[in-house]
Amino acid sequence: MAVARNGRVALRYHDLGAPGGAPVLHIMGLGGSARAWARLLPHVTPDYRVLTFDHRGTGLSDPITRPVSMGDLVGDALAVLDAARVESAHVHGVSLGGMVAQHLALRHPERVRSLILGCTTPGGIVISNEPPWRLLAAAGLRPVLGAERTWPMVSTALYSRRTREEFPHLIAEDDAVRLDDATSPVTVAAQMLAVARHDTRRRLHELEGLPVTVVHGTEDVLIPPRAGRALAQRIPGARLVLLEDAGHLLGTDAGDAWGAAVREHLAAAA
């Protein structure tokens, strides 16, 4: 892994895929490290230069030592682009990462070629029927109660019914990565505070002319489909892709369909 720096914060990032391909920066969601992109990478690395990174407080990046804002997280994404010497990239963000991607495009439009916004929200009242505080509670209780007892608190909020019933081994693989990453509850709490202040609704019209695809699972209960629809409706010309039988973790619930949506967007935005 290479290292990018945003002030005193060191961020570990991967520079993968086709060196001569168009660059695509991926920004992961709440509590996730770059490892969470594993199921999508085979769909994009053959033809694109792919940048993934560990958020501050996750993976091998520096820990979080103070509250963070969307501005801090945008700065982290810019630091990765700068370290990789990428002037502008297609940006793909999911969940929290999709929120960061919106702010990145609004604050630094010259750095963003196009946007893919997965399982995310413009903020405000459309965020969720089932708030993600249960994820924060589970992260805090895991060291005390253990993963087996805290996992039921979050699995129904992350995965579709089909995945939970028919593909439990995929969930087990995801959980093994989460356990190995051991993201601190401090990180999740800090990220959640940034999420609580996220609201781009009044500015999304400024993205007119930028190629944007919004991808959302029809069974997402953490950030429900109405948030994805609201996001797409507020961005002139945005395309909405709804993935059937998919909850919040698109790569696990609908990996091939998600990969196809991403590749279709990148081909059209080239």
C-alpha positions in Angstrom: 0.0 0.0 0.0 1.1 3.5 -0.7 0.7 6.5 1.7 -1.2 9.7 1.2 -1.2 12.6 3.7 -3.9 15.0 4.7 -2.0 17.2 7.1 -0.8 15.0 9.9 -3.1 12.1 8.9 -1.5 9.3 7.0 -3.9 7.3 4.7 -3.0 4.0 3.2 -4.2 3.5 -0.4 -4.1 1.0 -3.2 -3.4 1.9 -6.9 -4.7 -1.1 -8.8 -5.9 -2.2 -12.2 -4.9 -1.0 -15.7 -2.2 1.7 -15.4 -3.3 3.4 -18.6 -7.0 3.2 -17.8 -9.2 6.1 -16.7 -8.8 6.5 -13.0 -11.7 5.6 -10.6 -11.6 6.6 -7.0 -13.6 4.4 -4.6 -14.8 5.8 -1.3 -16.1 3.2 1.2 -18.9 3.5 3.7 -19.3 3.6 7.5 -16.5 1.7 9.3 -15.3 0.0 6.2 -11.7 -0.2 5.0 -10.5 -0.6 1.4 -10.9 -4.4 1.8 -14.7 -4.0 1.5 -14.3 -3.4 -2.2 -13.1 -6.9 -2.9 -16.2 -8.1 -4.6 -16.4 -5.1 -7.0 -12.7 -5.0 -8.0 -12.8 -7.8 -10.6 -15.5 -5.9 -12.5 -13.4 -2.7 -12.8 -9.7 -3.5 -12.6 -9.3 -5.1 -16.0 -10.0 -1.8 -17.8 -9.6 1.0 -15.3 -7.0 2.4 -12.9 -8.6 1.9 -9.5 -7.8 3.8 -6.3 -9.1 2.5 -3.0 -8.1 3.7 0.4 -8.6 3.1 4.1 -10.6 5.9 5.7 -8.8 7.5 8.7 -9.6 5.2 11.6 -9.9 2.1 9.5 -7.5 -0.5 8.2 -3.9 0.7 8.2 -4.6 4.4 8.1 -4.0 6.6 11.1 -6.6 6.4 13.9 -9.2 9.1 14.5 -8.3 11.3 17.5 -10.9 14.0 17.2 -14.3 14.7 15.6 -14.3 14.7 11.8 -16.4 16.6 9.3 -17.3 16.0 5.7 -14.6 18.5 4.9 -12.0 16.3 6.6 -13.2 13.3 4.7 -13.2 15.2 1.4 -9.7 16.3 2.2 -8.7 12.7 2.7 -10.1 11.8 -0.8 -8.2 14.7 -2.3 -5.0 13.6 -0.6 -5.3 10.2 -2.2 -5.8 11.7 -5.7 -2.9 14.0 -5.1 -0.6 11.3 -3.9 -1.5 9.1 -6.9 -0.9 12.2 -9.2 -4.5 12.0 -10.6 -5.9 15.4 -11.6 -9.4 14.1 -12.0 -11.2 10.8 -11.6 -14.5 9.1 -11.8 -15.7 8.9 -8.2 -17.6 6.0 -6.8 -18.9 6.3 -3.2 -21.2 4.0 -1.2 -23.2 4.9 1.9 -21.0 7.3 3.9 -18.6 7.3 0.9 -21.5 8.4 -1.4 -22.0 11.4 0.9 -18.3 12.3 0.8 -18.4 11.9 -3.0 -21.3 14.4 -3.2 -19.4 17.0 -1.2 -16.2 16.3 -3.2 -18.0 17.0 -6.5 -19.7 20.1 -5.2 -16.5 21.6 -3.6 -14.0 20.5 -6.2 -15.8 19.9 -9.5 -12.5 20.1 -11.4 -11.4 16.8 -9.7 -14.5 14.8 -10.6 -15.2 13.3 -14.1 -18.4 11.6 -13.1 -20.2 10.2 -10.0 -21.5 6.8 -9.0 -23.5 7.1 -5.8 -24.4 3.8 -4.2 -26.9 3.1 -1.3 -26.6 6.7 -0.1 -28.7 9.8 0.5 -28.7 13.6 0.0 -29.4 13.9 3.7 -32.2 15.4 5.7 -35.4 13.5 6.5 -35.0 11.0 3.7 -32.0 9.3 5.4 -33.6 6.2 7.0 -36.6 4.5 8.5 -34.2 2.5 10.6 -31.4 4.8 11.8 -27.9 3.5 11.7 -27.4 4.0 15.4 -27.9 0.3 15.8 -24.6 -0.1 13.9 -22.9 2.3 16.4 -24.4 0.4 19.3 -23.3 -2.9 17.9 -19.7 -1.6 17.4 -19.6 -0.4 21.0 -21.0 -3.6 22.5 -18.9 -6.0 20.4 -15.8 -5.9 22.7 -18.1 -6.7 25.7 -20.7 -9.1 24.2 -18.7 -10.6 21.3 -19.4 -10.7 17.6 -21.9 -13.6 17.8 -24.2 -11.7 20.1 -24.0 -8.3 18.5 -24.1 -9.5 14.9 -28.0 -10.0 14.8 -28.3 -6.4 15.7 -27.0 -5.4 12.3 -27.3 -8.2 9.8 -31.0 -7.5 9.0 -30.1 -3.9 8.3 -27.3 -4.7 5.9 -28.4 -7.7 3.8 -31.4 -8.8 1.8 -33.6 -11.6 3.0 -32.4 -13.8 0.1 -28.8 -13.4 1.1 -29.5 -14.1 4.7 -31.5 -17.2 3.9 -29.6 -18.6 0.9 -26.0 -17.3 1.1 -25.0 -17.1 4.7 -21.5 -18.1 3.8 -21.1 -14.7 2.0 -22.2 -12.9 5.2 -19.7 -15.0 7.1 -16.9 -13.9 4.7 -17.9 -10.3 5.2 -17.9 -10.6 9.0 -14.5 -12.2 9.0 -13.1 -9.1 7.2 -14.9 -6.8 9.7 -13.5 -8.8 12.7 -10.0 -8.7 11.2 -10.2 -5.0 10.5 -11.5 -4.4 14.1 -12.6 -0.8 13.4 -12.8 1.1 16.6 -16.2 2.3 17.9 -14.5 5.7 18.1 -14.2 5.7 14.3 -17.8 4.7 13.8 -19.0 7.4 16.3 -16.9 10.1 14.6 -18.2 9.1 11.1 -21.7 9.1 12.4 -21.4 12.7 13.6 -20.2 13.6 10.1 -23.2 11.8 8.6 -25.6 13.6 11.0 -24.5 17.0 9.5 -24.6 15.8 5.9 -27.2 17.6 3.7 -26.6 18.5 0.0 -30.2 18.8 -1.0 -30.0 22.6 -1.8 -26.9 22.3 -3.9 -27.3 19.1 -5.9 -28.7 21.0 -8.9 -25.1 22.4 -9.3 -24.1 18.9 -10.6 -26.0 19.4 -13.8 -24.0 18.3 -16.8 -21.9 15.8 -14.7 -22.6 12.2 -15.5 -24.2 10.7 -12.4 -25.6 7.2 -11.7 -27.4 6.5 -8.5 -27.5 2.8 -7.5 -29.7 1.5 -4.8 -31.0 -1.9 -3.5 -34.7 -2.3 -3.4 -34.5 -4.0 0.1 -32.2 -1.5 1.7 -33.6 -0.7 5.2 -30.6 1.2 6.5 -30.9 3.9 3.8 -34.2 3.0 2.0 -34.8 3.3 -1.7 -36.7 6.5 -1.3 -33.4 8.2 -0.4 -31.8 7.0 -3.7 -34.8 8.2 -5.6 -34.7 11.6 -3.9 -31.0 11.9 -4.7 -31.4 11.1 -8.3 -34.4 13.5 -8.7 -32.4 16.4 -7.3 -29.4 15.9 -9.8 -30.4 17.0 -13.3 -29.9 14.2 -15.7 -29.0 11.6 -13.1 -29.7 7.9 -13.9 -31.3 5.7 -11.2 -30.5 2.0 -11.1 -32.5 -0.1 -8.6 -31.1 -3.6 -7.9 -33.7 -6.2 -7.0 -33.1 -8.5 -4.0 -30.4 -6.2 -2.7 -30.1 -4.6 0.7 -27.4 -2.1 1.8 -24.3 -4.2 1.0 -24.6 -4.3 -2.8 -21.5 -6.3 -3.4 -22.7 -9.2 -1.3 -26.4 -9.1 -2.2 -26.0 -8.3 -6.0 -22.4 -8.3 -6.9 -22.7 -9.0 -10.6 -25.6 -6.6 -11.1 -23.7 -3.9 -9.2 -20.5 -4.5 -11.2 -22.5 -4.3 -14.4 -24.1 -1.0 -13.4 -20.7 0.5 -12.5 -19.1 -0.6 -15.8 -22.1 0.7 -17.8 -21.7 4.1 -16.1 -18.0 4.2 -16.7 -18.3 3.3 -20.4 -21.0 5.9 -20.9 -19.0 8.6 -19.0 -15.7 8.0 -20.9 
